[in-house]
Amino acid sequence: MKILKMMHWLGLIMFAAGVFAYQFTEVTQTINGMVMVSSLIGLGAVSMSPFPIVIFIQWARAQDGER
């Protein structure tokens, strides 16, 4: 669980850095910049996505145990 939480925050930082680089810099004017920004956004989104699913599964199991 701790690893997923760390991956979630790392992914959020990567995603935010990619969006910041896209919006506020001229780095996307080159092919290398486009690849870097799209990789940051894509990998950030992928690495932060499992954590909310795990939280939901834990919540659902807790609800099942209350009956």
mmCIF file of the N, C-alpha and C atoms, coordinates in Angstrom:
data_MODEL
# 
_entry.id   MODEL 
# 
loop_
_atom_site.group_PDB 
_atom_site.id 
_atom_site.type_symbol 
_atom_site.label_atom_id 
_atom_site.label_alt_id 
_atom_site.label_comp_id 
_atom_site.label_asym_id 
_atom_site.label_entity_id 
_atom_site.label_seq_id 
_atom_site.pdbx_PDB_ins_code 
_atom_site.Cartn_x 
_atom_site.Cartn_y 
_atom_site.Cartn_z 
_atom_site.occupancy 
_atom_site.B_iso_or_equiv 
_atom_site.pdbx_formal_charge 
_atom_site.auth_seq_id 
_atom_site.auth_comp_id 
_atom_site.auth_asym_id 
_atom_site.auth_atom_id 
_atom_site.pdbx_PDB_model_num 
ATOM 1   N N  . MET A 1 1  ? 0.823   -1.184 0.000   1.00 0.00 ? 1  MET A N  1 
ATOM 2   C CA . MET A 1 1  ? 0.000   0.000  0.000   1.00 0.00 ? 1  MET A CA 1 
ATOM 3   C C  . MET A 1 1  ? 0.873   1.255  0.000   1.00 0.00 ? 1  MET A C  1 
ATOM 4   N N  . LYS A 1 2  ? 1.963   1.198  0.759   1.00 0.00 ? 2  LYS A N  1 
ATOM 5   C CA . LYS A 1 2  ? 2.853   2.348  0.835   1.00 0.00 ? 2  LYS A CA 1 
ATOM 6   C C  . LYS A 1 2  ? 3.518   2.619  -0.514  1.00 0.00 ? 2  LYS A C  1 
ATOM 7   N N  . ILE A 1 3  ? 3.849   1.554  -1.229  1.00 0.00 ? 3  ILE A N  1 
ATOM 8   C CA . ILE A 1 3  ? 4.476   1.711  -2.544  1.00 0.00 ? 3  ILE A CA 1 
ATOM 9   C C  . ILE A 1 3  ? 3.480   2.330  -3.528  1.00 0.00 ? 3  ILE A C  1 
ATOM 10  N N  . LEU A 1 4  ? 2.230   1.893  -3.475  1.00 0.00 ? 4  LEU A N  1 
ATOM 11  C CA . LEU A 1 4  ? 1.223   2.473  -4.363  1.00 0.00 ? 4  LEU A CA 1 
ATOM 12  C C  . LEU A 1 4  ? 0.997   3.946  -4.060  1.00 0.00 ? 4  LEU A C  1 
ATOM 13  N N  . LYS A 1 5  ? 1.048   4.307  -2.784  1.00 0.00 ? 5  LYS A N  1 
ATOM 14  C CA . LYS A 1 5  ? 0.875   5.711  -2.418  1.00 0.00 ? 5  LYS A CA 1 
ATOM 15  C C  . LYS A 1 5  ? 2.047   6.545  -2.931  1.00 0.00 ? 5  LYS A C  1 
ATOM 16  N N  . MET A 1 6  ? 3.259   6.008  -2.829  1.00 0.00 ? 6  MET A N  1 
ATOM 17  C CA . MET A 1 6  ? 4.434   6.717  -3.352  1.00 0.00 ? 6  MET A CA 1 
ATOM 18  C C  . MET A 1 6  ? 4.363   6.829  -4.870  1.00 0.00 ? 6  MET A C  1 
ATOM 19  N N  . MET A 1 7  ? 3.925   5.760  -5.543  1.00 0.00 ? 7  MET A N  1 
ATOM 20  C CA . MET A 1 7  ? 3.777   5.808  -7.000  1.00 0.00 ? 7  MET A CA 1 
ATOM 21  C C  . MET A 1 7  ? 2.718   6.818  -7.407  1.00 0.00 ? 7  MET A C  1 
ATOM 22  N N  . HIS A 1 8  ? 1.648   6.925  -6.607  1.00 0.00 ? 8  HIS A N  1 
ATOM 23  C CA . HIS A 1 8  ? 0.597   7.884  -6.901  1.00 0.00 ? 8  HIS A CA 1 
ATOM 24  C C  . HIS A 1 8  ? 1.146   9.310  -6.843  1.00 0.00 ? 8  HIS A C  1 
ATOM 25  N N  . TRP A 1 9  ? 1.887   9.633  -5.799  1.00 0.00 ? 9  TRP A N  1 
ATOM 26  C CA . TRP A 1 9  ? 2.430   10.986 -5.674  1.00 0.00 ? 9  TRP A CA 1 
ATOM 27  C C  . TRP A 1 9  ? 3.489   11.271 -6.723  1.00 0.00 ? 9  TRP A C  1 
ATOM 28  N N  . LEU A 1 10 ? 4.325   10.275 -7.030  1.00 0.00 ? 10 LEU A N  1 
ATOM 29  C CA . LEU A 1 10 ? 5.320   10.448 -8.087  1.00 0.00 ? 10 LEU A CA 1 
ATOM 30  C C  . LEU A 1 10 ? 4.636   10.670 -9.435  1.00 0.00 ? 10 LEU A C  1 
ATOM 31  N N  . GLY A 1 11 ? 3.582   9.918  -9.705  1.00 0.00 ? 11 GLY A N  1 
ATOM 32  C CA . GLY A 1 11 ? 2.824   10.091 -10.943 1.00 0.00 ? 11 GLY A CA 1 
ATOM 33  C C  . GLY A 1 11 ? 2.152   11.441 -11.024 1.00 0.00 ? 11 GLY A C  1 
ATOM 34  N N  . LEU A 1 12 ? 1.637   11.908 -9.905  1.00 0.00 ? 12 LEU A N  1 
ATOM 35  C CA . LEU A 1 12 ? 1.006   13.221 -9.875  1.00 0.00 ? 12 LEU A CA 1 
ATOM 36  C C  . LEU A 1 12 ? 2.027   14.319 -10.156 1.00 0.00 ? 12 LEU A C  1 
ATOM 37  N N  . ILE A 1 13 ? 3.219   14.178 -9.599  1.00 0.00 ? 13 ILE A N  1 
ATOM 38  C CA . ILE A 1 13 ? 4.283   15.156 -9.853  1.00 0.00 ? 13 ILE A CA 1 
ATOM 39  C C  . ILE A 1 13 ? 4.714   15.116 -11.313 1.00 0.00 ? 13 ILE A C  1 
ATOM 40  N N  . MET A 1 14 ? 4.852   13.910 -11.869 1.00 0.00 ? 14 MET A N  1 
ATOM 41  C CA . MET A 1 14 ? 5.234   13.785 -13.279 1.00 0.00 ? 14 MET A CA 1 
ATOM 42  C C  . MET A 1 14 ? 4.165   14.389 -14.186 1.00 0.00 ? 14 MET A C  1 
ATOM 43  N N  . PHE A 1 15 ? 2.919   14.104 -13.887 1.00 0.00 ? 15 PHE A N  1 
ATOM 44  C CA . PHE A 1 15 ? 1.818   14.641 -14.676 1.00 0.00 ? 15 PHE A CA 1 
ATOM 45  C C  . PHE A 1 15 ? 1.804   16.173 -14.619 1.00 0.00 ? 15 PHE A C  1 
ATOM 46  N N  . ALA A 1 16 ? 1.956   16.715 -13.420 1.00 0.00 ? 16 ALA A N  1 
ATOM 47  C CA . ALA A 1 16 ? 1.956   18.173 -13.254 1.00 0.00 ? 16 ALA A CA 1 
ATOM 48  C C  . ALA A 1 16 ? 3.149   18.803 -13.958 1.00 0.00 ? 16 ALA A C  1 
ATOM 49  N N  . ALA A 1 17 ? 4.307   18.158 -13.901 1.00 0.00 ? 17 ALA A N  1 
ATOM 50  C CA . ALA A 1 17 ? 5.489   18.686 -14.588 1.00 0.00 ? 17 ALA A CA 1 
ATOM 51  C C  . ALA A 1 17 ? 5.285   18.679 -16.099 1.00 0.00 ? 17 ALA A C  1 
ATOM 52  N N  . GLY A 1 18 ? 4.664   17.634 -16.617 1.00 0.00 ? 18 GLY A N  1 
ATOM 53  C CA . GLY A 1 18 ? 4.390   17.570 -18.045 1.00 0.00 ? 18 GLY A CA 1 
ATOM 54  C C  . GLY A 1 18 ? 3.412   18.635 -18.498 1.00 0.00 ? 18 GLY A C  1 
ATOM 55  N N  . VAL A 1 19 ? 2.360   18.839 -17.717 1.00 0.00 ? 19 VAL A N  1 
ATOM 56  C CA . VAL A 1 19 ? 1.380   19.869 -18.063 1.00 0.00 ? 19 VAL A CA 1 
ATOM 57  C C  . VAL A 1 19 ? 2.011   21.250 -17.964 1.00 0.00 ? 19 VAL A C  1 
ATOM 58  N N  . PHE A 1 20 ? 2.824   21.468 -16.926 1.00 0.00 ? 20 PHE A N  1 
ATOM 59  C CA . PHE A 1 20 ? 3.517   22.752 -16.781 1.00 0.00 ? 20 PHE A CA 1 
ATOM 60  C C  . PHE A 1 20 ? 4.451   23.004 -17.967 1.00 0.00 ? 20 PHE A C  1 
ATOM 61  N N  . ALA A 1 21 ? 5.221   21.986 -18.349 1.00 0.00 ? 21 ALA A N  1 
ATOM 62  C CA . ALA A 1 21 ? 6.140   22.136 -19.479 1.00 0.00 ? 21 ALA A CA 1 
ATOM 63  C C  . ALA A 1 21 ? 5.382   22.401 -20.779 1.00 0.00 ? 21 ALA A C  1 
ATOM 64  N N  . TYR A 1 22 ? 4.236   21.792 -20.935 1.00 0.00 ? 22 TYR A N  1 
ATOM 65  C CA . TYR A 1 22 ? 3.434   22.000 -22.140 1.00 0.00 ? 22 TYR A CA 1 
ATOM 66  C C  . TYR A 1 22 ? 2.845   23.410 -22.183 1.00 0.00 ? 22 TYR A C  1 
ATOM 67  N N  . GLN A 1 23 ? 2.351   23.874 -21.048 1.00 0.00 ? 23 GLN A N  1 
ATOM 68  C CA . GLN A 1 23 ? 1.651   25.154 -21.022 1.00 0.00 ? 23 GLN A CA 1 
ATOM 69  C C  . GLN A 1 23 ? 2.580   26.367 -20.972 1.00 0.00 ? 23 GLN A C  1 
ATOM 70  N N  . PHE A 1 24 ? 3.668   26.265 -20.229 1.00 0.00 ? 24 PHE A N  1 
ATOM 71  C CA . PHE A 1 24 ? 4.432   27.461 -19.894 1.00 0.00 ? 24 PHE A CA 1 
ATOM 72  C C  . PHE A 1 24 ? 5.836   27.511 -20.462 1.00 0.00 ? 24 PHE A C  1 
ATOM 73  N N  . THR A 1 25 ? 6.243   26.549 -21.269 1.00 0.00 ? 25 THR A N  1 
ATOM 74  C CA . THR A 1 25 ? 7.578   26.591 -21.865 1.00 0.00 ? 25 THR A CA 1 
ATOM 75  C C  . THR A 1 25 ? 7.476   26.362 -23.372 1.00 0.00 ? 25 THR A C  1 
ATOM 76  N N  . GLU A 1 26 ? 8.564   26.582 -24.030 1.00 0.00 ? 26 GLU A N  1 
ATOM 77  C CA . GLU A 1 26 ? 8.647   26.370 -25.479 1.00 0.00 ? 26 GLU A CA 1 
ATOM 78  C C  . GLU A 1 26 ? 9.306   25.032 -25.818 1.00 0.00 ? 26 GLU A C  1 
ATOM 79  N N  . VAL A 1 27 ? 9.393   24.139 -24.853 1.00 0.00 ? 27 VAL A N  1 
ATOM 80  C CA . VAL A 1 27 ? 10.092  22.877 -25.055 1.00 0.00 ? 27 VAL A CA 1 
ATOM 81  C C  . VAL A 1 27 ? 9.383   21.987 -26.081 1.00 0.00 ? 27 VAL A C  1 
ATOM 82  N N  . THR A 1 28 ? 8.093   22.185 -26.275 1.00 0.00 ? 28 THR A N  1 
ATOM 83  C CA . THR A 1 28 ? 7.348   21.329 -27.204 1.00 0.00 ? 28 THR A CA 1 
ATOM 84  C C  . THR A 1 28 ? 7.538   21.735 -28.662 1.00 0.00 ? 28 THR A C  1 
ATOM 85  N N  . GLN A 1 29 ? 8.384   22.694 -28.917 1.00 0.00 ? 29 GLN A N  1 
ATOM 86  C CA . GLN A 1 29 ? 8.643   23.112 -30.294 1.00 0.00 ? 29 GLN A CA 1 
ATOM 87  C C  . GLN A 1 29 ? 9.585   22.157 -31.026 1.00 0.00 ? 29 GLN A C  1 
ATOM 88  N N  . THR A 1 30 ? 10.223  21.248 -30.299 1.00 0.00 ? 30 THR A N  1 
ATOM 89  C CA . THR A 1 30 ? 11.120  20.261 -30.911 1.00 0.00 ? 30 THR A CA 1 
ATOM 90  C C  . THR A 1 30 ? 10.546  18.859 -30.705 1.00 0.00 ? 30 THR A C  1 
ATOM 91  N N  . ILE A 1 31 ? 11.023  17.937 -31.497 1.00 0.00 ? 31 ILE A N  1 
ATOM 92  C CA . ILE A 1 31 ? 10.558  16.552 -31.378 1.00 0.00 ? 31 ILE A CA 1 
ATOM 93  C C  . ILE A 1 31 ? 10.932  15.983 -30.014 1.00 0.00 ? 31 ILE A C  1 
ATOM 94  N N  . ASN A 1 32 ? 12.158  16.238 -29.562 1.00 0.00 ? 32 ASN A N  1 
ATOM 95  C CA . ASN A 1 32 ? 12.578  15.729 -28.254 1.00 0.00 ? 32 ASN A CA 1 
ATOM 96  C C  . ASN A 1 32 ? 11.706  16.293 -27.135 1.00 0.00 ? 32 ASN A C  1 
ATOM 97  N N  . GLY A 1 33 ? 11.339  17.534 -27.232 1.00 0.00 ? 33 GLY A N  1 
ATOM 98  C CA . GLY A 1 33 ? 10.469  18.136 -26.231 1.00 0.00 ? 33 GLY A CA 1 
ATOM 99  C C  . GLY A 1 33 ? 9.083   17.537 -26.234 1.00 0.00 ? 33 GLY A C  1 
ATOM 100 N N  . MET A 1 34 ? 8.564   17.266 -27.428 1.00 0.00 ? 34 MET A N  1 
ATOM 101 C CA . MET A 1 34 ? 7.242   16.640 -27.525 1.00 0.00 ? 34 MET A CA 1 
ATOM 102 C C  . MET A 1 34 ? 7.245   15.260 -26.885 1.00 0.00 ? 34 MET A C  1 
ATOM 103 N N  . VAL A 1 35 ? 8.301   14.503 -27.156 1.00 0.00 ? 35 VAL A N  1 
ATOM 104 C CA . VAL A 1 35 ? 8.405   13.156 -26.587 1.00 0.00 ? 35 VAL A CA 1 
ATOM 105 C C  . VAL A 1 35 ? 8.522   13.231 -25.075 1.00 0.00 ? 35 VAL A C  1 
ATOM 106 N N  . MET A 1 36 ? 9.321   14.168 -24.571 1.00 0.00 ? 36 MET A N  1 
ATOM 107 C CA . MET A 1 36 ? 9.502   14.300 -23.127 1.00 0.00 ? 36 MET A CA 1 
ATOM 108 C C  . MET A 1 36 ? 8.192   14.673 -22.438 1.00 0.00 ? 36 MET A C  1 
ATOM 109 N N  . VAL A 1 37 ? 7.485   15.658 -22.980 1.00 0.00 ? 37 VAL A N  1 
ATOM 110 C CA . VAL A 1 37 ? 6.244   16.108 -22.358 1.00 0.00 ? 37 VAL A CA 1 
ATOM 111 C C  . VAL A 1 37 ? 5.179   15.021 -22.424 1.00 0.00 ? 37 VAL A C  1 
ATOM 112 N N  . SER A 1 38 ? 5.042   14.374 -23.554 1.00 0.00 ? 38 SER A N  1 
ATOM 113 C CA . SER A 1 38 ? 4.029   13.319 -23.657 1.00 0.00 ? 38 SER A CA 1 
ATOM 114 C C  . SER A 1 38 ? 4.381   12.129 -22.770 1.00 0.00 ? 38 SER A C  1 
ATOM 115 N N  . SER A 1 39 ? 5.655   11.820 -22.621 1.00 0.00 ? 39 SER A N  1 
ATOM 116 C CA . SER A 1 39 ? 6.059   10.729 -21.726 1.00 0.00 ? 39 SER A CA 1 
ATOM 117 C C  . SER A 1 39 ? 5.779   11.087 -20.273 1.00 0.00 ? 39 SER A C  1 
ATOM 118 N N  . LEU A 1 40 ? 6.075   12.316 -19.884 1.00 0.00 ? 40 LEU A N  1 
ATOM 119 C CA . LEU A 1 40 ? 5.784   12.732 -18.508 1.00 0.00 ? 40 LEU A CA 1 
ATOM 120 C C  . LEU A 1 40 ? 4.289   12.649 -18.208 1.00 0.00 ? 40 LEU A C  1 
ATOM 121 N N  . ILE A 1 41 ? 3.482   13.157 -19.110 1.00 0.00 ? 41 ILE A N  1 
ATOM 122 C CA . ILE A 1 41 ? 2.039   13.138 -18.883 1.00 0.00 ? 41 ILE A CA 1 
ATOM 123 C C  . ILE A 1 41 ? 1.510   11.700 -18.890 1.00 0.00 ? 41 ILE A C  1 
ATOM 124 N N  . GLY A 1 42 ? 1.915   10.906 -19.864 1.00 0.00 ? 42 GLY A N  1 
ATOM 125 C CA . GLY A 1 42 ? 1.417   9.528  -19.971 1.00 0.00 ? 42 GLY A CA 1 
ATOM 126 C C  . GLY A 1 42 ? 1.864   8.638  -18.830 1.00 0.00 ? 42 GLY A C  1 
ATOM 127 N N  . LEU A 1 43 ? 3.150   8.648  -18.524 1.00 0.00 ? 43 LEU A N  1 
ATOM 128 C CA . LEU A 1 43 ? 3.651   7.807  -17.438 1.00 0.00 ? 43 LEU A CA 1 
ATOM 129 C C  . LEU A 1 43 ? 3.137   8.286  -16.085 1.00 0.00 ? 43 LEU A C  1 
ATOM 130 N N  . GLY A 1 44 ? 2.976   9.590  -15.937 1.00 0.00 ? 44 GLY A N  1 
ATOM 131 C CA . GLY A 1 44 ? 2.412   10.101 -14.696 1.00 0.00 ? 44 GLY A CA 1 
ATOM 132 C C  . GLY A 1 44 ? 0.987   9.629  -14.488 1.00 0.00 ? 44 GLY A C  1 
ATOM 133 N N  . ALA A 1 45 ? 0.187   9.689  -15.544 1.00 0.00 ? 45 ALA A N  1 
ATOM 134 C CA . ALA A 1 45 ? -1.206  9.243  -15.439 1.00 0.00 ? 45 ALA A CA 1 
ATOM 135 C C  . ALA A 1 45 ? -1.295  7.741  -15.168 1.00 0.00 ? 45 ALA A C  1 
ATOM 136 N N  . VAL A 1 46 ? -0.438  6.968  -15.819 1.00 0.00 ? 46 VAL A N  1 
ATOM 137 C CA . VAL A 1 46 ? -0.469  5.512  -15.627 1.00 0.00 ? 46 VAL A CA 1 
ATOM 138 C C  . VAL A 1 46 ? -0.002  5.133  -14.225 1.00 0.00 ? 46 VAL A C  1 
ATOM 139 N N  . SER A 1 47 ? 1.017   5.817  -13.708 1.00 0.00 ? 47 SER A N  1 
ATOM 140 C CA . SER A 1 47 ? 1.534   5.419  -12.401 1.00 0.00 ? 47 SER A CA 1 
ATOM 141 C C  . SER A 1 47 ? 0.664   5.896  -11.245 1.00 0.00 ? 47 SER A C  1 
ATOM 142 N N  . MET A 1 48 ? -0.169  6.907  -11.450 1.00 0.00 ? 48 MET A N  1 
ATOM 143 C CA . MET A 1 48 ? -1.029  7.320  -10.337 1.00 0.00 ? 48 MET A CA 1 
ATOM 144 C C  . MET A 1 48 ? -2.401  6.660  -10.376 1.00 0.00 ? 48 MET A C  1 
ATOM 145 N N  . SER A 1 49 ? -2.729  5.939  -11.410 1.00 0.00 ? 49 SER A N  1 
ATOM 146 C CA . SER A 1 49 ? -4.078  5.382  -11.531 1.00 0.00 ? 49 SER A CA 1 
ATOM 147 C C  . SER A 1 49 ? -4.387  4.183  -10.635 1.00 0.00 ? 49 SER A C  1 
ATOM 148 N N  . PRO A 1 50 ? -3.461  3.300  -10.260 1.00 0.00 ? 50 PRO A N  1 
ATOM 149 C CA . PRO A 1 50 ? -3.873  2.133  -9.449  1.00 0.00 ? 50 PRO A CA 1 
ATOM 150 C C  . PRO A 1 50 ? -4.279  2.471  -8.016  1.00 0.00 ? 50 PRO A C  1 
ATOM 151 N N  . PHE A 1 51 ? -3.768  3.550  -7.446  1.00 0.00 ? 51 PHE A N  1 
ATOM 152 C CA . PHE A 1 51 ? -4.019  3.842  -6.033  1.00 0.00 ? 51 PHE A CA 1 
ATOM 153 C C  . PHE A 1 51 ? -5.496  4.056  -5.718  1.00 0.00 ? 51 PHE A C  1 
ATOM 154 N N  . PRO A 1 52 ? -6.245  4.868  -6.462  1.00 0.00 ? 52 PRO A N  1 
ATOM 155 C CA . PRO A 1 52 ? -7.680  5.017  -6.136  1.00 0.00 ? 52 PRO A CA 1 
ATOM 156 C C  . PRO A 1 52 ? -8.460  3.713  -6.280  1.00 0.00 ? 52 PRO A C  1 
ATOM 157 N N  . ILE A 1 53 ? -8.041  2.855  -7.182  1.00 0.00 ? 53 ILE A N  1 
ATOM 158 C CA . ILE A 1 53 ? -8.718  1.572  -7.356  1.00 0.00 ? 53 ILE A CA 1 
ATOM 159 C C  . ILE A 1 53 ? -8.505  0.693  -6.130  1.00 0.00 ? 53 ILE A C  1 
ATOM 160 N N  . VAL A 1 54 ? -7.290  0.691  -5.604  1.00 0.00 ? 54 VAL A N  1 
ATOM 161 C CA . VAL A 1 54 ? -6.988  -0.091 -4.403  1.00 0.00 ? 54 VAL A CA 1 
ATOM 162 C C  . VAL A 1 54 ? -7.767  0.456  -3.207  1.00 0.00 ? 54 VAL A C  1 
ATOM 163 N N  . ILE A 1 55 ? -7.846  1.775  -3.099  1.00 0.00 ? 55 ILE A N  1 
ATOM 164 C CA . ILE A 1 55 ? -8.618  2.386  -2.017  1.00 0.00 ? 55 ILE A CA 1 
ATOM 165 C C  . ILE A 1 55 ? -10.095 1.969  -2.120  1.00 0.00 ? 55 ILE A C  1 
ATOM 166 N N  . PHE A 1 56 ? -10.639 1.960  -3.331  1.00 0.00 ? 56 PHE A N  1 
ATOM 167 C CA . PHE A 1 56 ? -12.033 1.544  -3.513  1.00 0.00 ? 56 PHE A CA 1 
ATOM 168 C C  . PHE A 1 56 ? -12.220 0.074  -3.139  1.00 0.00 ? 56 PHE A C  1 
ATOM 169 N N  . ILE A 1 57 ? -11.303 -0.794 -3.536  1.00 0.00 ? 57 ILE A N  1 
ATOM 170 C CA . ILE A 1 57 ? -11.418 -2.223 -3.210  1.00 0.00 ? 57 ILE A CA 1 
ATOM 171 C C  . ILE A 1 57 ? -11.366 -2.421 -1.702  1.00 0.00 ? 57 ILE A C  1 
ATOM 172 N N  . GLN A 1 58 ? -10.468 -1.702 -1.017  1.00 0.00 ? 58 GLN A N  1 
ATOM 173 C CA . GLN A 1 58 ? -10.406 -1.799 0.442   1.00 0.00 ? 58 GLN A CA 1 
ATOM 174 C C  . GLN A 1 58 ? -11.704 -1.313 1.076   1.00 0.00 ? 58 GLN A C  1 
ATOM 175 N N  . TRP A 1 59 ? -12.267 -0.234 0.573   1.00 0.00 ? 59 TRP A N  1 
ATOM 176 C CA . TRP A 1 59 ? -13.523 0.288  1.094   1.00 0.00 ? 59 TRP A CA 1 
ATOM 177 C C  . TRP A 1 59 ? -14.653 -0.731 0.879   1.00 0.00 ? 59 TRP A C  1 
ATOM 178 N N  . ALA A 1 60 ? -14.693 -1.340 -0.318  1.00 0.00 ? 60 ALA A N  1 
ATOM 179 C CA . ALA A 1 60 ? -15.736 -2.312 -0.622  1.00 0.00 ? 60 ALA A CA 1 
ATOM 180 C C  . ALA A 1 60 ? -15.619 -3.545 0.277   1.00 0.00 ? 60 ALA A C  1 
ATOM 181 N N  . ARG A 1 61 ? -14.399 -3.999 0.537   1.00 0.00 ? 61 ARG A N  1 
ATOM 182 C CA . ARG A 1 61 ? -14.224 -5.137 1.431   1.00 0.00 ? 61 ARG A CA 1 
ATOM 183 C C  . ARG A 1 61 ? -14.642 -4.788 2.854   1.00 0.00 ? 61 ARG A C  1 
ATOM 184 N N  . ALA A 1 62 ? -14.363 -3.569 3.268   1.00 0.00 ? 62 ALA A N  1 
ATOM 185 C CA . ALA A 1 62 ? -14.777 -3.139 4.607   1.00 0.00 ? 62 ALA A CA 1 
ATOM 186 C C  . ALA A 1 62 ? -16.292 -3.067 4.706   1.00 0.00 ? 62 ALA A C  1 
ATOM 187 N N  . GLN A 1 63 ? -16.960 -2.657 3.650   1.00 0.00 ? 63 GLN A N  1 
ATOM 188 C CA . GLN A 1 63 ? -18.417 -2.600 3.647   1.00 0.00 ? 63 GLN A CA 1 
ATOM 189 C C  . GLN A 1 63 ? -19.009 -3.995 3.706   1.00 0.00 ? 63 GLN A C  1 
ATOM 190 N N  . ASP A 1 64 ? -18.365 -4.938 3.042   1.00 0.00 ? 64 ASP A N  1 
ATOM 191 C CA . ASP A 1 64 ? -18.845 -6.315 3.040   1.00 0.00 ? 64 ASP A CA 1 
ATOM 192 C C  . ASP A 1 64 ? -18.695 -6.937 4.434   1.00 0.00 ? 64 ASP A C  1 
ATOM 193 N N  . GLY A 1 65 ? -17.655 -6.553 5.155   1.00 0.00 ? 65 GLY A N  1 
ATOM 194 C CA . GLY A 1 65 ? -17.412 -7.100 6.482   1.00 0.00 ? 65 GLY A CA 1 
ATOM 195 C C  . GLY A 1 65 ? -18.324 -6.538 7.542   1.00 0.00 ? 65 GLY A C  1 
ATOM 196 N N  . GLU A 1 66 ? -19.006 -5.446 7.291   1.00 0.00 ? 66 GLU A N  1 
ATOM 197 C CA . GLU A 1 66 ? -19.871 -4.826 8.281   1.00 0.00 ? 66 GLU A CA 1 
ATOM 198 C C  . GLU A 1 66 ? -21.209 -5.531 8.428   1.00 0.00 ? 66 GLU A C  1 
ATOM 199 N N  . ARG A 1 67 ? -21.597 -6.350 7.474   1.00 0.00 ? 67 ARG A N  1 
ATOM 200 C CA . ARG A 1 67 ? -22.900 -7.028 7.524   1.00 0.00 ? 67 ARG A CA 1 
ATOM 201 C C  . ARG A 1 67 ? -22.954 -8.088 8.562   1.00 0.00 ? 67 ARG A C  1 
# 
